[in-house]
Amino acid sequence: MKPLVKIRLDKHTDAVEFCPDAEHGDYLAVASYQVSDKSEQISSENGPREGAVTMFKYDSEARSLTKAAELTTSGTLDIKWNVFLLDESGRISATSGLMLAISTITLNTGHYEPEDVLILSLYIPPTPITCRIYTSISDGRVSVLNLDSTGLHPFWETYAHEYEAWCVSGDGENMVYSGGDDQMFCGWDLRSGQRTFKNKSHDMGVTCILPHPSPSTHPHIVFTGSYDEHLRIFDLRKPSSPLYDQILLEGGGVWKLKPKFNLTTNSYTLLAACMHAGVTLVDINSDLTVGVSSDAYKEHGSFVYGVDWKCDESVGASCSFEDNSVHLWAL
């Protein structure tokens, strides 16, 4: 993994997201967050918070990142591109809203900010029935919001976890998956509002949940990461125990997973942010056999919380918290 670009921001960086639209794939959004006491705890709620979502444009020839836009926030811990924005008639459009936001170099927002808590993670279904955004919250709640032409509106909410709800995901239809600092991995059915399973196999907090990126072939398969350094694979038809359970990198909790399809091998490569152990790669074959790369990116000077793939290229981005750094690198 060869370094391409290294920059520092003026605030702690915790999430990076390349634009998923190929025409605008050079745009990278970066989330930042900190409190006045410079706390190293990503979920600290004490003191005034400040942050931003900053848009950069990557120049591959110059190997540089140039700031294109910035939105000041009260602290941002996760970001997601929404490719299912609404057109003027209120219908879901897969490209028009995103293209407009990029071409005018602006950052458009709907606003949802519960009082005295932090929104820790976001999930947007890749093929939604309606425009929905799932959130996990520092007081243990998980919330599903509907997005329409008038803004964001609460649809469903539950206190899913005893402590922080670190992550949320779903199947894009009726199921919501949540993971928390209470070590629980849970499933929720939006039709009944009830919990469908509670898995207790994680030894520490559950920090990320990734449904298999090919739901047509693996509709019941989910990957999880945890502070306990393990990658787990679950078949949700039998969620009581994982199909796979192994340490990724010694000394590094698995904070985030991002998939990329390899057409040559008909497999997926997961990009894993492993906190203080850096970034590593995991190959997931069609039969769910796993290959963990011996190569790891260890150029960051502090906890790595954010990773993402650049669209259609073997280029990745990662960010680390305490040293405010964003790195781009190539395989």
MARPA-724039 format. One record per residue (C-alpha): residue number from 0; chain; x negated, y negated, z negated. Coordinates in nm, 4 decimals. Each point is the difference from the previous one (the first is absolute). Example, Ala and Ser with C-alpha at 12.3 -4.5 7.8 and 13.67 -1.06 7.14 Angstrom:
BEGIN
resi; chain; u; v; w
0; A; -1.2300; 0.4500; -0.7800 $
1; A; -0.1370; -0.3440; 0.0660 $
//
This chain:
BEGIN
resi; chain; u; v; w
0; A; 0.0000; 0.0000; 0.0000 $
1; A; -0.1863; -0.3024; 0.1367 $
2; A; 0.0613; -0.3497; -0.1463 $
3; A; 0.1188; -0.2610; 0.2528 $
4; A; 0.1153; -0.3038; -0.2017 $
5; A; -0.0160; -0.0999; -0.3657 $
6; A; 0.1726; -0.3115; -0.1379 $
7; A; 0.0927; -0.1350; -0.3426 $
8; A; 0.3197; -0.1833; -0.0903 $
9; A; 0.0574; -0.2335; -0.2947 $
10; A; 0.2390; 0.2416; -0.1760 $
11; A; 0.0100; 0.3705; -0.0824 $
12; A; 0.0955; 0.2042; 0.3083 $
13; A; 0.2238; 0.3045; -0.0409 $
14; A; 0.1641; 0.0915; 0.3340 $
15; A; -0.0844; -0.0155; 0.3712 $
16; A; 0.2323; 0.0710; 0.2952 $
17; A; -0.0814; -0.0152; 0.3699 $
18; A; 0.2879; -0.0999; 0.2272 $
19; A; 0.1473; 0.3289; 0.1322 $
20; A; 0.0937; -0.1572; 0.3338 $
21; A; -0.2755; 0.0832; 0.2516 $
22; A; 0.0216; -0.3368; 0.1776 $
23; A; -0.0757; -0.1793; -0.3267 $
24; A; -0.2082; 0.2699; -0.1652 $
25; A; -0.2898; -0.2395; -0.0677 $
26; A; 0.2016; -0.1726; -0.2746 $
27; A; -0.0740; 0.1086; -0.3570 $
28; A; 0.2118; -0.1064; -0.2984 $
29; A; -0.1718; -0.0112; -0.3399 $
30; A; 0.1773; -0.0233; -0.3371 $
31; A; -0.1615; -0.1640; -0.3009 $
32; A; 0.0906; -0.0369; -0.3653 $
33; A; -0.1452; -0.1141; -0.3284 $
34; A; 0.0934; -0.1480; -0.3356 $
35; A; -0.1623; -0.2937; -0.1721 $
36; A; -0.1994; 0.2149; -0.2434 $
37; A; -0.1634; 0.1884; 0.2927 $
38; A; 0.1405; 0.3278; -0.1277 $
39; A; -0.1333; 0.3123; 0.1711 $
40; A; 0.3307; 0.1795; -0.0556 $
41; A; 0.1960; -0.0023; 0.3233 $
42; A; 0.3334; 0.0099; -0.1860 $
43; A; -0.0737; -0.2659; -0.2624 $
44; A; 0.3070; -0.2161; -0.0573 $
45; A; -0.1583; -0.2480; -0.2412 $
46; A; -0.0712; -0.3570; 0.0984 $
47; A; 0.0812; -0.1929; 0.3162 $
48; A; -0.0465; 0.2034; 0.3179 $
49; A; -0.1163; -0.1200; 0.3365 $
50; A; -0.0665; 0.1649; 0.3315 $
51; A; 0.0475; -0.0098; 0.3735 $
52; A; 0.0683; 0.1930; 0.3170 $
53; A; -0.2727; -0.0974; 0.2444 $
54; A; 0.0047; 0.0797; 0.3711 $
55; A; -0.3308; 0.0598; 0.1758 $
56; A; -0.0791; 0.0692; 0.3649 $
57; A; -0.2765; 0.2495; 0.0725 $
58; A; -0.2432; -0.0701; 0.2853 $
59; A; -0.1638; 0.3320; 0.0874 $
60; A; -0.2689; -0.1579; 0.2202 $
61; A; -0.1088; -0.2553; -0.2591 $
62; A; 0.0733; 0.2415; -0.2874 $
63; A; 0.1770; -0.2732; -0.1919 $
64; A; 0.3261; -0.0704; -0.1824 $
65; A; 0.1542; -0.3447; 0.0518 $
66; A; 0.2777; -0.1313; -0.2231 $
67; A; 0.3183; -0.0559; 0.2029 $
68; A; 0.2579; -0.0806; -0.2707 $
69; A; 0.0577; 0.0177; -0.3731 $
70; A; 0.3055; 0.0160; -0.2240 $
71; A; -0.0495; -0.0932; -0.3665 $
72; A; 0.1840; 0.2279; -0.2447 $
73; A; 0.0229; 0.0602; -0.3731 $
74; A; -0.2156; 0.3099; 0.0502 $
75; A; 0.0358; 0.2762; 0.2583 $
76; A; -0.0813; 0.3640; -0.0777 $
77; A; 0.1200; 0.1684; 0.3192 $
78; A; 0.0927; -0.0958; 0.3556 $
79; A; 0.1704; 0.1778; 0.2883 $
80; A; 0.0704; -0.1010; 0.3590 $
81; A; 0.3695; 0.0224; 0.0827 $
82; A; 0.0434; 0.0920; 0.3660 $
83; A; 0.3781; 0.0315; -0.0406 $
84; A; 0.0941; -0.3663; -0.0214 $
85; A; 0.3429; -0.1306; 0.0950 $
86; A; 0.0754; -0.1736; 0.3277 $
87; A; 0.2377; -0.2962; 0.0324 $
88; A; 0.3067; 0.2245; 0.0172 $
89; A; -0.0923; 0.1729; -0.3266 $
90; A; -0.1145; 0.3217; 0.1666 $
91; A; -0.3284; 0.1690; -0.0852 $
92; A; -0.2757; -0.0894; 0.2439 $
93; A; -0.3210; 0.2004; 0.0009 $
94; A; -0.2215; -0.2728; 0.1461 $
95; A; 0.1522; -0.3459; 0.0445 $
96; A; -0.0270; -0.1299; -0.3556 $
97; A; -0.3478; 0.1391; -0.0510 $
98; A; -0.1266; -0.1376; 0.3313 $
99; A; 0.1374; -0.3455; -0.0802 $
100; A; -0.1580; -0.0023; -0.3448 $
101; A; -0.3386; 0.0874; 0.1450 $
102; A; 0.0056; -0.2190; 0.3100 $
103; A; 0.0867; -0.3110; -0.1987 $
104; A; -0.2581; 0.0863; -0.2682 $
105; A; 0.2477; -0.0326; -0.2826 $
106; A; 0.0969; 0.2197; -0.2898 $
107; A; 0.3754; 0.0322; -0.0459 $
108; A; 0.1499; 0.1238; -0.3256 $
109; A; 0.3179; 0.1053; -0.1688 $
110; A; -0.0202; -0.0478; -0.3756 $
111; A; 0.0499; 0.2558; -0.2763 $
112; A; -0.1781; -0.0607; -0.3301 $
113; A; 0.1374; 0.1618; -0.3172 $
114; A; -0.0815; -0.1994; -0.3127 $
115; A; -0.2900; 0.0907; -0.2320 $
116; A; -0.1102; 0.3056; 0.1981 $
117; A; -0.2247; 0.0833; 0.2949 $
118; A; 0.0968; 0.1714; 0.3226 $
119; A; -0.2732; 0.2627; 0.0254 $
120; A; 0.0679; 0.1681; 0.3341 $
121; A; 0.2162; -0.0171; 0.3115 $
122; A; 0.1320; 0.2539; 0.2484 $
123; A; 0.1835; -0.0636; 0.3270 $
124; A; 0.1455; 0.3105; 0.1698 $
125; A; -0.1527; 0.0489; 0.3467 $
126; A; 0.3380; 0.0775; 0.1626 $
127; A; 0.2600; -0.1592; -0.2267 $
128; A; 0.3755; 0.0361; 0.0320 $
129; A; 0.0141; -0.3594; -0.1208 $
130; A; -0.2760; -0.2469; -0.0829 $
131; A; -0.1032; 0.1047; -0.3498 $
132; A; -0.2965; -0.0759; -0.2217 $
133; A; -0.0815; 0.2213; -0.2980 $
134; A; -0.1866; -0.1486; -0.2975 $
135; A; -0.1565; 0.1372; -0.3162 $
136; A; -0.0218; -0.2281; -0.3025 $
137; A; -0.2272; -0.0319; -0.3028 $
138; A; 0.2798; 0.0679; -0.2515 $
139; A; 0.0658; 0.3451; 0.1518 $
140; A; 0.2811; -0.0946; 0.2358 $
141; A; 0.0333; 0.1025; 0.3625 $
142; A; 0.2166; -0.2219; 0.2199 $
143; A; 0.1340; 0.0261; 0.3554 $
144; A; 0.0818; -0.3256; 0.1803 $
145; A; 0.1966; -0.0598; 0.3181 $
146; A; -0.1375; -0.2569; 0.2421 $
147; A; 0.2375; -0.1909; 0.2266 $
148; A; 0.0109; -0.3369; 0.1727 $
149; A; 0.0757; -0.1737; -0.3320 $
150; A; -0.2862; 0.1527; -0.1990 $
151; A; -0.0653; 0.2824; -0.2469 $
152; A; 0.2839; 0.1554; -0.2021 $
153; A; -0.0169; 0.2665; -0.2761 $
154; A; 0.1494; 0.3331; 0.1115 $
155; A; -0.1072; 0.2543; -0.2662 $
156; A; -0.2162; -0.0033; -0.3106 $
157; A; -0.0935; 0.2292; -0.2862 $
158; A; -0.2434; 0.0141; -0.2901 $
159; A; -0.2039; 0.2824; 0.1500 $
160; A; -0.2998; 0.0082; -0.2346 $
161; A; -0.0870; -0.0641; -0.3624 $
162; A; -0.2965; -0.2197; 0.0929 $
163; A; -0.1134; -0.1683; 0.3241 $
164; A; 0.1539; 0.1387; 0.3182 $
165; A; -0.3194; -0.0083; 0.2033 $
166; A; 0.1360; 0.1170; 0.3340 $
167; A; 0.3134; 0.0603; 0.2032 $
168; A; 0.0741; 0.1711; 0.3303 $
169; A; 0.2818; 0.1921; 0.1672 $
170; A; 0.1206; 0.2117; 0.2904 $
171; A; 0.1481; -0.2952; 0.1911 $
172; A; 0.3571; 0.1160; -0.0620 $
173; A; 0.1383; 0.0951; -0.3413 $
174; A; -0.2989; 0.0978; -0.2149 $
175; A; -0.2223; -0.2276; -0.2071 $
176; A; -0.3246; 0.1275; -0.1559 $
177; A; -0.1683; -0.1742; -0.2928 $
178; A; -0.3154; 0.0436; -0.2053 $
179; A; -0.0864; -0.1586; -0.3314 $
180; A; -0.2540; -0.0499; -0.2750 $
181; A; 0.1958; 0.2598; -0.1996 $
182; A; -0.1549; 0.2656; 0.2321 $
183; A; 0.3387; 0.0755; 0.1578 $
184; A; 0.0742; 0.0506; 0.3697 $
185; A; 0.3762; -0.0287; 0.0548 $
186; A; 0.2594; 0.0221; 0.2755 $
187; A; 0.3232; -0.2009; 0.0154 $
188; A; 0.3056; 0.0393; 0.2247 $
189; A; 0.1472; -0.3340; 0.1108 $
190; A; 0.3390; 0.1619; 0.0676 $
191; A; 0.0512; 0.1082; -0.3602 $
192; A; -0.2494; -0.2314; -0.1676 $
193; A; -0.1290; 0.2990; -0.1955 $
194; A; -0.3452; 0.1482; -0.0470 $
195; A; -0.0465; 0.3207; 0.2010 $
196; A; -0.3352; 0.1138; -0.1426 $
197; A; -0.2677; -0.0949; -0.2533 $
198; A; -0.3473; 0.1430; 0.0482 $
199; A; -0.2469; 0.0026; -0.2912 $
200; A; -0.3091; 0.1460; 0.1666 $
201; A; -0.2093; -0.3203; 0.0073 $
202; A; -0.2463; -0.0395; -0.2872 $
203; A; 0.0070; -0.3804; 0.0165 $
204; A; 0.2126; -0.2698; 0.1619 $
205; A; 0.1336; 0.0551; 0.3528 $
206; A; -0.1362; -0.2827; 0.2154 $
207; A; 0.1079; 0.0727; 0.3596 $
208; A; 0.2544; 0.2063; 0.1936 $
209; A; -0.0255; 0.0627; 0.3746 $
210; A; 0.2636; 0.1999; 0.1910 $
211; A; -0.1535; 0.2084; 0.2781 $
212; A; -0.0396; -0.2370; 0.2976 $
213; A; 0.1650; 0.2566; 0.2309 $
214; A; 0.3454; 0.0505; -0.1566 $
215; A; 0.1253; 0.1884; 0.3058 $
216; A; -0.2437; 0.2855; -0.0675 $
217; A; -0.0504; -0.0355; -0.3769 $
218; A; 0.3175; -0.1628; -0.1391 $
219; A; -0.0497; 0.1265; -0.3564 $
220; A; -0.3731; -0.0647; -0.0435 $
221; A; -0.1299; -0.2820; -0.2221 $
222; A; -0.3528; -0.0956; -0.1094 $
223; A; -0.0702; -0.1615; -0.3374 $
224; A; -0.2981; -0.1720; -0.1599 $
225; A; -0.0703; -0.0528; -0.3672 $
226; A; -0.2360; -0.1555; -0.2509 $
227; A; -0.1055; 0.3616; -0.0684 $
228; A; -0.2009; -0.0074; 0.3286 $
229; A; 0.2094; 0.2732; 0.1663 $
230; A; 0.1698; 0.0146; 0.3377 $
231; A; 0.3125; 0.2146; -0.0150 $
232; A; 0.2313; 0.1306; 0.2718 $
233; A; 0.3610; 0.0834; -0.0856 $
234; A; 0.2758; 0.1836; 0.1833 $
235; A; 0.3060; -0.1770; -0.1401 $
236; A; 0.2161; 0.3070; 0.0498 $
237; A; -0.1995; 0.1365; -0.2956 $
238; A; -0.1289; -0.3123; -0.1762 $
239; A; -0.0904; 0.1626; -0.3314 $
240; A; -0.3628; 0.0661; 0.1025 $
241; A; -0.2306; -0.1230; 0.2795 $
242; A; -0.1098; 0.2013; 0.3023 $
243; A; -0.3439; -0.1621; -0.0249 $
244; A; -0.1745; -0.1568; -0.2984 $
245; A; -0.3662; -0.1059; 0.0183 $
246; A; -0.2297; -0.2835; -0.1091 $
247; A; -0.0869; -0.2360; 0.2880 $
248; A; -0.2951; -0.1947; -0.1427 $
249; A; -0.1479; 0.0491; -0.3457 $
250; A; 0.0511; -0.3126; -0.2053 $
251; A; 0.2612; -0.1558; 0.2287 $
252; A; 0.3750; -0.0127; -0.0459 $
253; A; 0.1982; 0.0290; 0.3250 $
254; A; 0.1762; -0.3376; 0.0248 $
255; A; 0.1198; -0.0092; 0.3618 $
256; A; 0.0285; 0.2310; 0.3049 $
257; A; 0.0361; -0.1108; 0.3632 $
258; A; 0.0448; 0.2453; 0.2941 $
259; A; -0.1364; -0.0069; 0.3549 $
260; A; 0.0877; 0.2522; 0.2724 $
261; A; -0.2808; 0.1740; 0.1892 $
262; A; 0.1335; 0.0981; 0.3424 $
263; A; -0.3043; 0.2146; 0.0816 $
264; A; 0.0406; 0.2300; -0.3005 $
265; A; 0.3768; -0.0429; -0.0469 $
266; A; -0.0666; -0.0869; -0.3630 $
267; A; 0.0102; -0.2987; -0.2340 $
268; A; -0.2804; -0.1743; -0.1818 $
269; A; 0.0916; -0.1588; -0.3314 $
270; A; -0.1929; -0.3055; -0.1107 $
271; A; -0.0242; 0.0078; -0.3789 $
272; A; -0.0738; -0.2961; -0.2284 $
273; A; -0.1696; 0.1674; -0.2961 $
274; A; -0.0442; -0.3015; -0.2285 $
275; A; -0.3515; -0.0067; -0.1542 $
276; A; -0.1160; 0.2942; 0.2193 $
277; A; 0.0556; -0.1849; 0.3292 $
278; A; 0.1802; 0.1140; 0.3156 $
279; A; 0.0121; 0.3500; 0.1473 $
280; A; 0.1664; 0.1948; 0.2836 $
281; A; 0.2227; 0.3076; -0.0204 $
282; A; 0.0955; 0.2105; 0.3032 $
283; A; 0.3492; 0.1522; -0.0141 $
284; A; 0.0557; 0.2743; 0.2589 $
285; A; 0.3386; 0.1031; 0.1386 $
286; A; 0.0016; 0.3068; -0.2287 $
287; A; -0.0676; -0.2328; -0.2986 $
288; A; -0.3549; 0.1235; -0.0524 $
289; A; -0.2177; -0.2790; -0.1371 $
290; A; -0.3524; -0.1133; 0.0801 $
291; A; -0.1586; -0.2642; -0.2225 $
292; A; -0.2782; -0.1990; 0.1642 $
293; A; -0.3437; 0.0049; -0.1576 $
294; A; -0.0378; -0.3584; 0.1236 $
295; A; 0.1274; -0.2793; -0.2247 $
296; A; -0.0135; -0.3776; 0.0320 $
297; A; -0.1650; -0.1348; -0.3148 $
298; A; -0.0887; -0.3561; 0.1032 $
299; A; 0.2546; -0.1613; -0.2345 $
300; A; -0.1129; -0.1385; -0.3332 $
301; A; 0.3185; 0.0672; -0.1974 $
302; A; 0.3323; 0.1863; 0.0017 $
303; A; 0.1319; 0.0716; 0.3514 $
304; A; 0.3794; -0.0405; 0.0007 $
305; A; 0.0827; -0.0707; 0.3652 $
306; A; -0.0724; 0.1875; 0.3245 $
307; A; 0.1460; 0.0118; 0.3496 $
308; A; -0.0732; 0.1154; 0.3549 $
309; A; -0.0178; -0.2388; 0.2942 $
310; A; 0.2578; 0.0897; 0.2634 $
311; A; -0.1341; 0.2392; 0.2681 $
312; A; -0.3628; -0.0293; -0.1103 $
313; A; -0.2411; 0.1779; -0.2338 $
314; A; -0.0388; -0.3183; -0.2030 $
315; A; 0.1148; -0.0342; -0.3585 $
316; A; 0.0370; -0.2732; -0.2591 $
317; A; -0.0405; 0.0211; -0.3753 $
318; A; 0.0046; -0.2462; -0.2875 $
319; A; -0.1306; -0.0015; -0.3540 $
320; A; 0.1493; -0.1817; -0.2944 $
321; A; -0.2482; -0.1612; -0.2388 $
322; A; -0.2461; -0.1160; 0.2678 $
323; A; 0.2765; -0.1413; 0.2284 $
324; A; -0.1421; 0.1853; 0.3009 $
325; A; 0.1440; 0.1135; 0.3335 $
326; A; -0.2052; 0.2367; 0.2162 $
327; A; 0.0511; 0.1291; 0.3532 $
328; A; -0.1865; 0.3110; 0.1105 $
329; A; -0.0081; 0.2528; 0.2853 $
330; A; -0.0166; 0.3790; 0.0055 $
//
